[in-house]
Amino acid sequence: MSTSRPTVRVSAIPRPDAPSALQAAQWAFALETDPGEPIDAHLDFLDLDRFHGGYVPGPDGTERLAGVYATLSADCPLPGGTIVPSANLTWVGVHPRDRRRGVLTAMIRHHLDDVRTHRGEPFSILFSAEPAIYGRFGYGLASTIAFLKIPRGAALRDVAGADELVVDIEYADADHHAEPLARCFEASAAGRPGCTIRPTPGTRRYALYDPPLNRRGAETLRVLTVTAPGGDLRGYALFRRSRRHDPESPVTVEVTEAVARDAAATHAIWSRLLDLDLSSHVLTPGLPPDDALLHLLVDARAAHPRLSDGLWLRLADLPAALTARRYATGVDVTLEVTDALLPSNAGRWHLVGTTDGATCTRTDAEPQLSLDVRELGSAYLGGVSLAALAAAGLVTAHDPTALATASVAFSSPVAPWSAWSF
């Protein structure tokens, strides 16, 4: 396999070629669909106008598709309650034969240029299959998620009103459930930084996509709904049960998504999932580190909490991004930012922000804080402290007072999190 660096051309994938282009992503992620499985759900999930490929010269002199990436534009809540369009980067992959030839770099450059120049989206966010990849492109880890393995019957603290809610369980059906669940999802996401809304009918249906190969021997997808006595949907969980290919083993309840609009709904969802017959334990999806469930569990230690990386964020238009959000307290700070990939972000910036608004302009003043765009992306949603980054040697504080003030100002009372992985 050649490791030379060819010229990579990045362009939109023609719509007729989109089905075959999905194979490049399958190669990259070691995935395979059932030969008889229709791919309409995958195509409906994507915005085909923002489905791009990286092309390299083939051995016969013609171009071949070496990698793909897709972008979804979605409304994203920010600290302070503002909502802006974000560029959700997804389906990023390079064919194994074309690794280490600059294909990914060319596609990321193309993505960021498109986001900054043509789309009016101040930042790009993603979930990373390999956390070591995206830091070199200026993406900073902006949120963490918690996974729990909760034993059956784990006790929860009482919550007023939980007993009044009606719990139902049925087969998940995209035609029947996609839109009602999406409305509940959107209501629960209000005020949660980073929790983008699924932007299209295709993305909303994709949450219920359940091909046989996805189940890994488990049952088909089920949905648990929690409604108020008047019929208002207060929360839901998507789950399946599995014996892990051993009919004699206890059942594992695997929850793929859990959404609750209030504490009573949270209690109703998890108390029912923790009491399913034949089960031994429940595996949660990635939850925010401040999720209500962690506070309701009488013995959180027994749930074996494990932290992992969540959202990665990359500022594409620094002044627009810093102006868009609101700040927990007044801040007046000069930042010196480095950005090897987007020089338009680099330099010294004067940020003045309050709970009501912000301005960010270029300045020649001496910097109070120096940092890379990667660290600024980490702090942007309020889940990572600038002071913590400084303690790790990743932010230089020329003015310790400015560091303390900026750390508080950038903070969020609610941990950033995305309820869906894209």
C-alpha positions as CSV (number, residue, x, y, z in Angstrom):
1,M,0.0,0.0,0.0
2,S,1.4,3.4,-1.0
3,T,1.9,5.9,1.8
4,S,2.6,8.8,-0.6
5,R,0.6,12.0,-0.3
6,P,-1.5,12.5,-3.4
7,T,-3.5,15.5,-4.2
8,V,-6.9,15.1,-2.6
9,R,-10.0,16.6,-4.2
10,V,-12.9,17.1,-1.9
11,S,-16.3,17.7,-3.5
12,A,-20.0,16.9,-3.0
13,I,-20.9,13.3,-3.8
14,P,-23.4,13.2,-6.6
15,R,-26.8,12.0,-5.4
16,P,-26.8,8.9,-7.7
17,D,-23.5,7.9,-6.1
18,A,-24.6,8.3,-2.5
19,P,-25.6,4.6,-2.0
20,S,-22.2,3.3,-3.1
21,A,-20.4,6.1,-1.2
22,L,-21.8,4.7,2.0
23,Q,-19.6,1.7,1.5
24,A,-16.6,3.9,2.2
25,A,-17.9,4.7,5.7
26,Q,-18.6,1.0,6.2
27,W,-15.0,0.1,5.3
28,A,-13.7,2.8,7.7
29,F,-15.9,1.7,10.7
30,A,-15.7,-2.0,10.1
31,L,-19.5,-2.2,9.6
32,E,-21.5,-4.2,7.3
33,T,-25.2,-4.1,6.5
34,D,-27.3,-7.1,5.7
35,P,-27.2,-7.7,1.9
36,G,-31.0,-7.5,1.8
37,E,-31.3,-4.4,4.0
38,P,-32.5,-1.2,2.3
39,I,-30.3,1.8,2.7
40,D,-33.1,4.3,2.6
41,A,-32.8,5.0,6.3
42,H,-29.1,5.9,6.0
43,L,-29.8,8.2,3.1
44,D,-32.7,9.9,4.8
45,F,-30.5,10.5,7.8
46,L,-28.0,12.4,5.7
47,D,-28.3,15.9,4.2
48,L,-27.2,14.8,0.7
49,D,-26.4,18.4,-0.2
50,R,-23.7,18.2,2.5
51,F,-22.4,14.7,1.9
52,H,-18.8,15.0,0.6
53,G,-16.1,12.8,-0.6
54,G,-12.3,12.9,-0.7
55,Y,-11.0,11.7,-4.1
56,V,-7.5,10.5,-4.9
57,P,-5.9,9.3,-8.1
58,G,-6.4,5.6,-8.7
59,P,-3.8,3.2,-10.1
60,D,-5.4,3.4,-13.6
61,G,-5.2,7.2,-13.6
62,T,-8.8,7.8,-12.8
63,E,-10.1,9.2,-9.5
64,R,-11.4,6.9,-6.7
65,L,-13.4,7.7,-3.6
66,A,-11.0,7.5,-0.6
67,G,-13.1,8.9,2.2
68,V,-16.4,10.6,3.1
69,Y,-17.9,13.0,5.5
70,A,-21.4,14.4,6.2
71,T,-22.6,17.5,8.0
72,L,-26.0,18.1,9.6
73,S,-27.0,21.6,10.5
74,A,-28.9,21.6,13.8
75,D,-30.1,24.1,16.4
76,C,-27.8,24.0,19.4
77,P,-28.5,25.5,22.8
78,L,-25.6,27.5,24.4
79,P,-25.0,28.6,27.9
80,G,-27.3,31.4,28.8
81,G,-30.1,30.2,26.7
82,T,-29.2,31.3,23.2
83,I,-29.6,28.9,20.3
84,V,-27.4,28.9,17.2
85,P,-27.0,26.6,14.2
86,S,-24.1,24.1,14.7
87,A,-22.4,22.0,12.1
88,N,-22.8,18.4,13.3
89,L,-20.0,16.4,11.7
90,T,-20.7,12.8,11.1
91,W,-20.0,9.7,8.9
92,V,-16.3,10.7,8.7
93,G,-14.2,7.9,7.4
94,V,-11.3,7.0,5.2
95,H,-10.9,3.6,3.4
96,P,-8.2,1.5,5.0
97,R,-6.2,1.4,1.8
98,D,-5.9,5.3,1.7
99,R,-5.0,6.0,5.4
100,R,-2.1,8.3,6.1
101,R,-2.3,10.0,2.8
102,G,-3.9,13.3,3.9
103,V,-7.4,12.4,3.0
104,L,-8.9,13.2,6.5
105,T,-6.9,16.4,6.7
106,A,-8.2,17.6,3.4
107,M,-11.8,16.7,4.3
108,I,-11.6,18.5,7.7
109,R,-10.2,21.6,6.0
110,H,-13.0,21.5,3.5
111,H,-15.6,21.1,6.2
112,L,-14.4,24.0,8.3
113,D,-14.0,26.3,5.3
114,D,-17.6,25.5,4.2
115,V,-18.9,26.0,7.8
116,R,-17.1,29.3,8.3
117,T,-17.5,30.8,4.8
118,H,-20.8,29.6,3.5
119,R,-23.0,28.3,6.3
120,G,-23.0,30.8,9.1
121,E,-22.4,28.1,11.6
122,P,-19.9,29.4,14.3
123,F,-18.6,25.9,15.3
124,S,-18.5,22.3,14.4
125,I,-19.2,19.5,16.9
126,L,-18.8,15.7,16.7
127,F,-18.6,12.4,18.5
128,S,-15.2,10.8,18.0
129,A,-14.8,7.1,17.3
130,E,-11.2,7.5,18.4
131,P,-10.5,10.4,20.8
132,A,-6.9,10.9,19.7
133,I,-7.8,11.9,16.2
134,Y,-9.5,15.3,16.3
135,G,-7.4,17.3,18.7
136,R,-4.9,17.9,16.0
137,F,-7.6,19.6,14.0
138,G,-8.4,22.0,16.8
139,Y,-11.4,20.1,18.3
140,G,-11.5,20.3,22.1
141,L,-13.2,17.9,24.4
142,A,-16.3,19.9,25.5
143,S,-18.3,17.4,27.5
144,T,-18.1,14.1,29.3
145,I,-20.7,11.3,29.5
146,A,-21.3,8.7,32.2
147,F,-22.2,5.1,31.5
148,L,-23.8,3.0,34.3
149,K,-24.3,-0.7,34.8
150,I,-27.1,-0.8,37.3
151,P,-28.1,-4.0,39.1
152,R,-31.7,-5.1,38.9
153,G,-33.8,-3.8,41.8
154,A,-31.4,-0.9,42.6
155,A,-33.3,1.5,44.9
156,L,-34.2,5.0,43.9
157,R,-35.1,7.9,46.1
158,D,-38.8,8.9,46.1
159,V,-39.9,11.6,43.7
160,A,-43.2,13.4,44.2
161,G,-45.6,12.7,41.3
162,A,-43.8,9.7,39.9
163,D,-46.6,7.3,41.0
164,E,-49.2,9.3,39.1
165,L,-47.5,8.8,35.7
166,V,-48.7,6.1,33.3
167,V,-46.0,3.7,32.0
168,D,-46.4,1.7,28.8
169,I,-44.1,-0.6,26.9
170,E,-44.5,-1.6,23.2
171,Y,-42.6,-2.4,20.1
172,A,-40.8,0.7,18.6
173,D,-42.3,1.8,15.4
174,A,-40.8,4.7,13.4
175,D,-44.1,5.5,11.7
176,H,-45.9,5.7,15.1
177,H,-43.3,7.0,17.5
178,A,-40.8,9.2,15.6
179,E,-42.5,12.5,15.8
180,P,-44.1,12.2,19.3
181,L,-40.7,11.2,20.7
182,A,-39.0,14.0,18.9
183,R,-41.3,16.6,20.5
184,C,-40.6,15.1,23.9
185,F,-36.9,15.1,23.1
186,E,-36.9,18.8,22.1
187,A,-38.8,19.8,25.2
188,S,-36.2,18.0,27.4
189,A,-33.3,19.5,25.5
190,A,-34.2,23.1,26.3
191,G,-31.4,24.8,28.2
192,R,-29.0,21.9,27.9
193,P,-25.8,23.3,26.2
194,G,-24.8,21.1,23.2
195,C,-28.0,19.2,23.1
196,T,-28.8,19.7,19.4
197,I,-32.3,19.0,18.1
198,R,-32.6,16.3,15.4
199,P,-33.2,18.5,12.5
200,T,-35.1,16.4,9.9
201,P,-37.7,13.7,9.7
202,G,-35.0,11.4,8.6
203,T,-32.8,12.0,11.6
204,R,-35.9,11.6,13.9
205,R,-36.8,8.2,12.3
206,Y,-33.2,7.1,12.4
207,A,-33.3,6.9,16.2
208,L,-35.7,4.0,15.8
209,Y,-33.8,2.3,13.0
210,D,-33.4,-1.3,14.0
211,P,-31.8,-3.6,11.4
212,P,-31.0,-7.2,12.5
213,L,-27.2,-6.7,12.5
214,N,-27.5,-3.8,15.0
215,R,-29.2,-6.1,17.5
216,R,-26.2,-8.4,17.9
217,G,-28.6,-11.2,18.8
218,A,-30.8,-9.1,21.1
219,E,-34.6,-8.6,20.7
220,T,-36.1,-5.9,18.5
221,L,-36.2,-2.4,19.8
222,R,-38.8,-1.5,22.4
223,V,-40.1,1.8,23.6
224,L,-41.1,2.7,27.2
225,T,-43.3,5.8,27.4
226,V,-44.3,7.8,30.5
227,T,-47.3,10.0,30.2
228,A,-49.2,12.3,32.5
229,P,-52.8,11.4,33.4
230,G,-54.0,13.8,30.7
231,G,-51.9,12.1,28.0
232,D,-48.9,14.5,27.8
233,L,-45.7,12.5,27.0
234,R,-43.3,13.3,29.8
235,G,-40.4,10.9,28.9
236,Y,-39.4,7.7,27.1
237,A,-36.7,5.1,26.8
238,L,-35.6,3.0,23.8
239,F,-34.3,-0.4,24.9
240,R,-33.8,-4.0,24.0
241,R,-33.1,-7.1,26.1
242,S,-30.4,-9.6,25.4
243,R,-29.0,-12.9,26.7
244,R,-25.8,-12.4,24.8
245,H,-26.3,-15.5,22.7
246,D,-26.6,-17.7,25.8
247,P,-30.1,-18.8,26.6
248,E,-29.1,-19.8,30.1
249,S,-27.6,-16.4,31.1
250,P,-29.5,-13.6,32.8
251,V,-31.0,-10.9,30.6
252,T,-29.2,-7.6,30.0
253,V,-31.4,-4.6,29.5
254,E,-29.6,-2.3,27.0
255,V,-31.0,1.2,26.9
256,T,-30.1,3.2,23.7
257,E,-31.8,6.4,24.6
258,A,-33.5,7.8,27.7
259,V,-35.3,11.2,27.8
260,A,-37.2,12.7,30.6
261,R,-38.8,16.2,31.0
262,D,-38.7,16.2,34.8
263,A,-37.6,14.3,37.8
264,A,-40.9,12.4,38.2
265,A,-40.5,11.0,34.6
266,T,-36.9,10.1,35.3
267,H,-38.0,8.1,38.3
268,A,-40.8,6.4,36.4
269,I,-38.6,5.4,33.5
270,W,-35.8,3.9,35.5
271,S,-37.8,2.3,38.3
272,R,-39.6,0.3,35.6
273,L,-36.5,-0.6,33.6
274,L,-34.8,-1.7,36.8
275,D,-37.6,-4.2,37.6
276,L,-38.0,-6.2,34.4
277,D,-38.4,-9.9,34.8
278,L,-35.4,-12.2,34.2
279,S,-32.9,-9.3,34.0
280,S,-29.7,-9.0,36.0
281,H,-28.7,-5.4,35.2
282,V,-29.4,-2.4,33.1
283,L,-26.8,-0.7,30.8
284,T,-27.5,3.0,30.3
285,P,-26.7,5.1,27.3
286,G,-24.2,8.0,27.8
287,L,-25.7,10.3,30.4
288,P,-24.6,13.8,31.4
289,P,-22.5,13.8,34.5
290,D,-25.2,15.7,36.3
291,D,-28.1,13.5,35.2
292,A,-30.9,13.2,37.8
293,L,-30.5,9.4,37.8
294,L,-27.1,9.7,39.5
295,H,-28.7,11.6,42.3
296,L,-31.8,9.3,42.6
297,L,-29.8,6.1,43.0
298,V,-29.5,5.3,46.7
299,D,-26.2,3.5,45.9
300,A,-24.6,5.1,42.9
301,R,-21.3,3.2,43.5
302,A,-23.1,-0.1,42.8
303,A,-23.9,1.2,39.3
304,H,-20.2,1.2,38.4
305,P,-20.2,4.7,36.8
306,R,-17.6,5.1,34.0
307,L,-16.8,8.4,32.3
308,S,-16.0,8.8,28.7
309,D,-15.6,11.6,26.2
310,G,-18.7,13.1,24.7
311,L,-18.9,16.1,22.4
312,W,-15.9,17.5,20.7
313,L,-16.2,21.2,19.6
314,R,-14.2,23.2,17.1
315,L,-14.6,27.0,16.7
316,A,-14.9,27.9,13.0
317,D,-15.7,31.6,13.5
318,L,-14.2,32.6,16.8
319,P,-15.7,36.1,17.3
320,A,-19.1,34.9,16.1
321,A,-19.0,32.0,18.5
322,L,-17.9,34.0,21.6
323,T,-20.5,36.7,20.8
324,A,-23.3,34.1,20.4
325,R,-23.3,32.7,23.9
326,R,-24.0,34.4,27.2
327,Y,-21.8,34.4,30.3
328,A,-22.5,33.5,33.9
329,T,-21.0,36.7,35.2
330,G,-19.5,39.8,33.7
331,V,-16.2,39.2,31.9
332,D,-13.7,41.6,30.3
333,V,-10.7,39.7,29.1
334,T,-8.0,39.8,26.4
335,L,-7.3,36.4,24.9
336,E,-4.4,35.4,22.7
337,V,-5.4,32.4,20.6
338,T,-3.4,30.2,18.3
339,D,-5.0,28.3,15.5
340,A,-2.8,26.4,13.0
341,L,-5.7,25.4,10.8
342,L,-7.7,28.6,10.6
343,P,-5.5,31.7,10.8
344,S,-8.6,33.9,10.8
345,N,-9.2,32.8,14.4
346,A,-5.6,33.4,15.6
347,G,-4.5,36.5,17.3
348,R,-5.6,38.7,20.2
349,W,-9.3,39.1,21.0
350,H,-11.0,41.4,23.5
351,L,-14.1,39.6,24.9
352,V,-16.6,41.6,26.9
353,G,-19.6,39.5,28.0
354,T,-22.5,39.5,30.4
355,T,-25.7,37.5,31.0
356,D,-27.4,39.7,28.4
357,G,-24.9,39.8,25.5
358,A,-21.3,39.9,24.4
359,T,-18.8,41.5,22.0
360,C,-15.5,40.0,20.7
361,T,-13.2,42.2,18.7
362,R,-9.5,42.2,17.7
363,T,-7.1,44.1,19.9
364,D,-3.4,45.0,20.2
365,A,-3.6,44.9,24.0
366,E,-1.4,42.6,26.0
367,P,-3.0,39.2,26.6
368,Q,-4.3,38.1,30.0
369,L,-4.8,34.5,28.9
370,S,-3.1,32.6,26.1
371,L,-4.5,29.3,24.8
372,D,-5.0,27.3,21.6
373,V,-8.3,27.2,19.8
374,R,-8.6,23.6,21.0
375,E,-8.8,24.6,24.7
376,L,-11.2,27.4,23.9
377,G,-13.4,24.9,22.2
378,S,-13.3,22.7,25.4
379,A,-14.4,25.6,27.6
380,Y,-17.0,27.0,25.1
381,L,-20.1,25.0,26.3
382,G,-19.3,25.5,30.0
383,G,-18.4,22.0,30.9
384,V,-14.6,22.3,31.1
385,S,-13.1,24.9,33.4
386,L,-10.4,27.3,32.0
387,A,-8.8,27.1,35.5
388,A,-8.6,23.3,35.2
389,L,-7.0,23.6,31.7
390,A,-4.5,26.1,33.2
391,A,-3.7,23.7,36.0
392,A,-2.9,21.1,33.3
393,G,-0.6,23.6,31.6
394,L,-2.9,24.1,28.6
395,V,-3.8,27.7,29.3
396,T,-1.3,30.4,30.2
397,A,-2.6,32.9,32.7
398,H,-0.6,36.2,32.5
399,D,-3.2,37.6,34.9
400,P,-4.4,35.1,37.6
401,T,-7.4,37.4,38.4
402,A,-8.5,37.3,34.8
403,L,-8.3,33.5,34.8
404,A,-10.5,33.2,37.9
405,T,-13.1,35.6,36.4
406,A,-13.1,34.0,33.0
407,S,-13.4,30.5,34.4
408,V,-16.6,31.5,36.3
409,A,-18.0,33.5,33.3
410,F,-17.6,30.6,30.9
411,S,-19.2,28.1,33.2
412,S,-22.7,26.6,32.9
413,P,-25.0,25.5,35.7
414,V,-26.0,22.6,33.5
415,A,-23.5,20.2,32.1
416,P,-23.3,20.1,28.3
417,W,-24.5,16.9,26.7
418,S,-26.1,15.6,23.6
419,A,-28.9,13.1,24.0
420,W,-28.2,11.6,20.6
421,S,-25.0,10.5,18.9
422,F,-24.5,11.5,15.3
